[in-house]
């Protein structure tokens, strides 16, 4: 069963640290998703379409993360705008989920896309709020419980917040 482990990182440095730890632990860059507010394009709203630029040279400049080299390692990084949330930077499987046709006003923007990735609705809404508040969401798709434990360990060691795993949370009873 493929599950994902999620967390919230408060700073770009923390995001870079977590991603580099995941890379060092042997996780595949196609299994790691990062979603964070694009603070560099608050004034210019010209580039809403994301481009799949495999070359890591443009990443640092366009995204304004300083180093950005670690995030450049992730698959399919780009920027996109979500109604009600604003400009975001996304990489990995979450990029496809967010830029897919499924995301529109009807699905509830960011929370709707997160729910589509398997995050329980109440978690998705909390994550959406954290991202709007300037935090980053990191997720790692895993195949085994050992992999999930390793991801949680990396998240905890980096002092990430709101750590959760899809598929392990009891749905709220109505």
C-alpha positions as CSV (number, residue, x, y, z in Angstrom):
1,X,0.0,0.0,0.0
2,X,1.5,3.3,-1.1
3,X,1.0,5.9,1.7
4,X,2.4,9.3,2.2
5,X,3.9,11.0,5.2
6,X,3.3,14.8,5.5
7,X,4.7,17.6,7.5
8,X,4.9,21.4,7.8
9,X,8.2,23.2,7.7
10,X,8.4,26.7,8.9
11,X,11.5,28.0,6.9
12,X,13.1,27.5,3.6
13,X,16.3,26.3,5.4
14,X,14.2,23.7,7.2
15,X,12.7,22.6,3.8
16,X,16.2,22.3,2.3
17,X,17.5,20.3,5.3
18,X,14.6,17.9,5.2
19,X,14.8,17.3,1.5
20,X,18.6,16.8,1.7
21,X,18.1,14.3,4.5
22,X,15.5,12.4,2.5
23,X,17.8,12.4,-0.5
24,X,20.7,11.1,1.7
25,X,18.4,8.4,3.0
26,X,17.8,7.2,-0.5
27,X,14.3,8.3,-1.2
28,X,13.4,8.9,-4.9
29,X,12.9,12.5,-6.0
30,X,9.7,11.4,-7.7
31,X,8.3,10.4,-4.4
32,X,8.9,13.7,-2.6
33,X,6.5,16.6,-2.9
34,X,7.2,20.1,-1.7
35,X,4.6,22.9,-1.7
36,X,5.5,26.4,-0.5
37,X,4.4,30.0,-1.0
38,X,6.3,31.8,-3.8
39,X,7.4,34.9,-1.9
40,X,9.4,36.1,-4.9
41,X,6.5,36.7,-7.2
42,X,4.1,38.5,-5.0
43,X,4.3,41.6,-7.2
44,X,4.5,40.1,-10.6
45,X,1.6,37.8,-11.5
46,X,2.8,37.2,-15.1
47,X,3.9,33.6,-15.0
48,X,1.1,31.4,-13.8
49,X,1.9,28.5,-16.0
50,X,4.5,26.0,-14.8
51,X,7.2,24.8,-17.0
52,X,9.0,21.5,-16.5
53,X,12.6,22.7,-16.6
54,X,14.9,19.8,-15.9
55,X,18.0,22.0,-15.8
56,X,18.7,23.2,-12.3
57,X,20.3,26.4,-13.4
58,X,17.1,28.5,-13.6
59,X,15.6,27.2,-10.4
60,X,17.4,29.4,-7.9
61,X,16.8,32.6,-9.8
62,X,13.1,32.1,-10.7
63,X,12.1,30.8,-7.3
64,X,14.2,33.1,-5.1
65,X,15.0,30.5,-2.5
66,X,18.6,31.5,-2.2
67,X,20.5,28.2,-2.7
68,X,17.6,26.2,-4.2
69,X,20.0,23.5,-5.3
70,X,18.4,20.8,-3.2
71,X,14.9,21.8,-4.4
72,X,16.2,21.7,-8.0
73,X,16.8,18.0,-7.4
74,X,13.1,17.4,-7.0
75,X,11.0,16.3,-10.0
76,X,8.9,18.8,-12.0
77,X,9.4,21.9,-9.9
78,X,7.5,25.0,-11.0
79,X,5.3,27.8,-9.8
80,X,1.6,28.0,-10.1
81,X,-1.2,30.2,-8.7
82,X,-4.2,28.8,-6.8
83,X,-7.3,30.9,-6.4
84,X,-7.6,32.1,-2.9
85,X,-4.1,31.1,-2.0
86,X,-1.9,32.9,-4.4
87,X,1.4,32.0,-6.1
88,X,3.0,28.7,-4.9
89,X,6.1,26.7,-5.7
90,X,5.5,23.0,-6.1
91,X,7.6,20.0,-6.9
92,X,7.1,16.3,-7.2
93,X,3.8,14.4,-7.4
94,X,1.9,17.3,-5.7
95,X,2.7,19.5,-8.8
96,X,0.7,17.1,-11.0
97,X,-2.2,17.1,-8.6
98,X,-2.3,20.8,-8.3
99,X,-1.8,21.7,-12.0
100,X,-4.2,19.0,-13.2
101,X,-7.6,19.8,-14.6
102,X,-9.1,18.7,-11.3
103,X,-8.1,21.9,-9.6
104,X,-10.6,24.6,-10.0
105,X,-12.8,26.7,-7.8
106,X,-15.2,23.7,-7.7
107,X,-12.7,21.4,-5.9
108,X,-12.0,24.0,-3.2
109,X,-8.6,25.1,-4.4
110,X,-5.6,23.8,-2.4
111,X,-7.5,21.8,0.3
112,X,-9.4,20.0,-2.5
113,X,-6.1,19.1,-4.2
114,X,-4.6,17.8,-0.9
115,X,-7.7,15.8,-0.3
116,X,-7.2,14.3,-3.8
117,X,-3.7,13.2,-2.6
118,X,-5.3,11.2,0.2
119,X,-5.1,13.7,3.0
120,X,-8.1,13.7,5.3
121,X,-10.2,16.8,4.9
122,X,-9.6,18.3,8.3
123,X,-5.8,17.9,7.8
124,X,-6.0,19.3,4.3
125,X,-7.8,22.4,5.6
126,X,-5.2,22.9,8.4
127,X,-2.3,22.4,5.9
128,X,-3.9,25.0,3.5
129,X,-4.0,27.5,6.4
130,X,-0.4,26.8,7.3
131,X,0.7,27.3,3.7
132,X,-1.3,30.5,3.4
133,X,0.5,31.6,6.6
134,X,3.9,31.2,4.8
135,X,4.8,27.6,5.8
136,X,5.8,24.8,3.5
137,X,4.2,21.3,3.1
138,X,6.5,18.4,2.5
139,X,5.2,14.9,1.6
140,X,6.9,11.6,0.8
141,X,5.2,8.7,-0.8
142,X,6.3,5.4,0.7
143,X,5.8,1.7,0.0
144,X,6.7,0.2,3.4
145,X,6.2,0.9,7.1
146,X,10.0,1.0,7.5
147,X,10.1,3.8,4.9
148,X,7.3,5.7,6.7
149,X,9.2,5.4,10.0
150,X,12.4,6.7,8.4
151,X,10.5,9.7,6.9
152,X,8.9,10.5,10.3
153,X,12.3,10.3,12.0
154,X,13.7,12.8,9.5
155,X,10.7,15.1,9.9
156,X,10.9,14.9,13.7
157,X,14.7,15.4,13.8
158,X,14.2,18.6,11.7
159,X,11.5,19.8,14.1
160,X,8.8,19.8,11.5
161,X,5.2,20.3,12.6
162,X,1.9,18.6,11.9
163,X,3.4,15.3,10.9
164,X,0.8,12.8,9.6
165,X,0.4,9.8,7.4
166,X,-2.3,9.2,4.9
167,X,-4.4,6.1,5.4
168,X,-3.7,5.9,9.2
169,X,-6.1,8.5,10.3
170,X,-9.6,7.5,11.4
171,X,-12.2,9.4,9.5
172,X,-14.3,11.7,11.7
173,X,-17.6,10.0,12.8
174,X,-20.7,11.7,11.7
